[in-house]
Amino acid sequence: MSKISAKCGKSKIYTIDGVEIELKSGFLNIDDLPSLLILGEQNEGLSSDEKQKRGQVITDLITKTLKKAIPDASDEEIKEFGLRNMGPLMEAIVEISGLKDATSN
């Protein structure tokens, strides 16, 4: 194991809509950076296409994270739960990924 292995894969339990979900920082990685950067863009002044792309990025990140956190959940359950709880889920994803301070103004 390398020196950085101790910093990878930290986890935290979030309670979202009464459901305890353990999220791990390793659920998203450096390959997800382009998507995460899109989330950091200001919403003002975005074209319709850019807003649609941003919406797809959010959908993909929530789906990926929930599938890893709750592997036995069906695609339909993930879609419905993710839509109802989009705000808290994105806050949790940003926090567990270590981006909370980076996205604060």
N, C-alpha and C positions, 0 to 999 in steps of 0.2 A: 504494500500500500504506500501511496505517496504522501507527502506532507499535506496536501490539500484534501485528502480523502475525509479527514475529520470535519471539514467545512461543508461537505456535500451531503445532501439527503437529510437535512434537518427537517423535523416534522412538528406539526402543531395541530391540535384538535379544535375545530371551529364548530359551533352550533349554529346551523342555518335552518330556519323554519322548523325548529325543534328536532332536527336531525344532526347527530354528531358525525362530523366528517373529518378524517385525518388527512391532511394535505401535507405533502413532502416537497421540499424545495427542489428536489430532483425531478419532479413531474414535468417541469419546463426546463429547458437548457439553452445553451448558446445558439442552437439552431432555431430557437423561437424568437431570437432577438429582433429580426425584422418585423415580426408581428407585434412584439411588445413596443417597438418604436412607433408603430402606427397608432397605438393606443395613446402614446404620449403627445401626439399632435393636438393642437387646439381644434375644437370642433367648429369654431366660427370660420366662415369663409371656405369650408370644404365644398367641393362640387358634389352633385348627386352621386356620381360614380365613386368618389372618395368616401362618402358616407356609407355607401353600400359595401365597399371593401372593408371599411372599419367594422361594420356590423358583422361581416363574415369572419373577420379576425376574432372578434369577441366570441362569436358562436363556436369557432374552432377551439379556442383556448379553454372555454368553459367545458365543452364536450370532452376534450383530451384530459383535462384535470379530473372531471367527475368519473370518467371511465377508469382512470388509474386508481382513484380513491375508492370507488365502489364497483369493482369488476363484475359483480353479479347483477347490476342494474341493467335493465333493458334500454335499448336506444330510445324508446318512447318515454320511459321514465326519466331518462336524462334530459331529453328535450323539454318535457313539461316542467320538471324541477328547476332546470337551468333557466328557463324563461321566467318563471315566477320569482326566482331569487337571483337574478342577474347582478344587481347592485352589490349585495353582500358577497356573492361569489367572486366578482372581479376584485373587490377590496381584499378578500382573503388571498387571491392569486397574486396580487401585487405585493402584499405583505410577505407571504411565504417565499416569494421569489427574490426578496431583498431589494425590491425596487421602490418601496414606500417612500424612503427619504429622497430618492432620486427623482420622484415625480411630484414631490411637494414643492409648493411655491414659497 
